[in-house]
Amino acid sequence: MEINHEAILTHFPDLEWEEDTQSLIVPPEKAVQVVTWLKEHPMMRLDFLSCVSGVDYPEKEVKTKARNEEGKMEITVTKHPEKMEVVYHLYSMEKKIGPLVLKQRIMTRENPTVASLTPIYRGAELMEREVFDLFGMF
């Protein structure tokens, strides 16, 4: 069963839903507030954290070929900025729903800081430590 992300966005309108990855993007400064709500709200009850991982996306250029209006092949170059993410997979054992993929996104490698969710999910501690060891985030 899927989690109703529209209800989350209604309650937190400044969050972002990333359609292609089916993920909730949460700014690090709001992560504790949002995740506490997700765990405690009667409609959600996301009481189980199964996975925490880090992702590093270096700056890159993506080239795509397409035909222009004249029918000639044209190459378009799109630049994607660097970013880093800590990704959480949340489930509700009570409601039997999930996962909700939640990402804390950072747009720079300079002092990458996110909010720890260990105070909310005690099981996050070792996984967040691993993300710190591998990526330097936290």
DAQUIHU-V935138 format. One record per residue. N is the residue number from 1. PSI is psi in whole degrees, 0 to 359 (none if undefined). OMEGA is omega in degrees with one decimal (none if undefined). NEAR is the number of other ideal C-beta (glycine too) atoms within 12 Angstrom. Layout:
# DAQUIHU-V935138
n=(N;N)
psi=(PSI;PSI)
omega=(OMEGA;OMEGA)
near=(NEAR;NEAR)
This chain:
# DAQUIHU-V935138
n=(1;2;3;4;5;6;7;8;9;10;11;12;13;14;15;16;17;18;19;20;21;22;23;24;25;26;27;28;29;30;31;32;33;34;35;36;37;38;39;40;41;42;43;44;45;46;47;48;49;50;51;52;53;54;55;56;57;58;59;60;61;62;63;64;65;66;67;68;69;70;71;72;73;74;75;76;77;78;79;80;81;82;83;84;85;86;87;88;89;90;91;92;93;94;95;96;97;98;99;100;101;102;103;104;105;106;107;108;109;110;111;112;113;114;115;116;117;118;119;120;121;122;123;124;125;126;127;128;129;130;131;132;133;134;135;136;137;138)
psi=(138;154;138;92;337;322;323;314;332;318;327;80;343;1;167;140;120;104;317;333;0;51;149;121;120;126;141;326;345;358;313;316;314;313;324;316;316;325;324;337;132;333;333;296;49;88;2;125;118;334;141;130;158;147;136;118;107;161;140;162;134;125;132;144;137;155;134;186;336;358;3;147;136;138;128;132;124;129;132;124;161;152;158;149;147;126;130;141;115;141;162;114;325;313;349;49;156;174;158;120;121;132;133;118;137;133;17;154;351;113;64;108;129;171;135;138;9;322;338;317;103;328;350;341;305;324;320;325;320;318;320;314;322;325;347;12;144;none)
omega=(-177.2;177.1;-179.5;-178.4;177.7;178.2;178.2;-179.5;175.7;-179.7;179.1;-173.6;-179.5;175.2;-177.8;173.4;179.9;-172.0;-174.6;177.5;-178.8;-174.3;175.2;179.8;-176.1;175.3;-177.9;-178.2;179.1;-171.4;-177.6;179.3;-177.7;-176.3;174.7;177.5;-179.6;-179.4;-172.6;-176.3;-176.8;-179.9;-174.9;-177.5;179.2;-170.4;-177.0;174.5;-175.6;-172.0;171.2;178.1;177.7;179.0;178.7;178.1;177.0;175.7;-179.2;173.7;177.9;179.6;177.0;177.7;176.5;177.0;177.2;-176.7;179.4;179.0;179.6;177.1;-178.5;178.3;178.1;178.9;177.6;178.7;176.8;-178.8;176.3;175.0;175.4;-179.2;165.9;-172.4;-179.7;174.2;-175.6;179.6;169.5;176.2;-179.0;-176.4;-177.5;177.1;176.0;4.5;163.9;177.2;-177.7;-178.2;166.8;-173.6;177.2;-175.8;178.8;176.1;178.8;178.7;-177.4;-175.7;174.0;179.2;174.7;176.8;178.4;177.3;-179.1;177.8;-177.1;-179.8;-179.9;-170.4;-176.9;179.1;177.1;176.1;178.4;176.8;177.7;-179.6;-175.8;-171.8;-179.4;179.7;174.2;none)
near=(11;17;30;22;32;15;22;31;20;15;20;27;13;17;31;22;26;20;11;8;19;19;28;41;33;39;24;29;16;26;38;24;22;37;38;22;27;42;32;17;24;14;21;31;22;38;27;27;35;23;26;38;25;30;26;23;21;13;16;14;13;14;14;12;12;14;12;11;7;7;8;10;12;14;14;14;13;13;12;14;17;19;25;33;33;42;37;43;28;41;29;28;16;17;23;15;23;29;27;40;32;51;36;42;34;33;20;18;18;11;12;26;23;37;27;28;36;24;17;29;30;16;22;36;19;17;28;33;19;19;32;23;13;19;27;21;35;29)
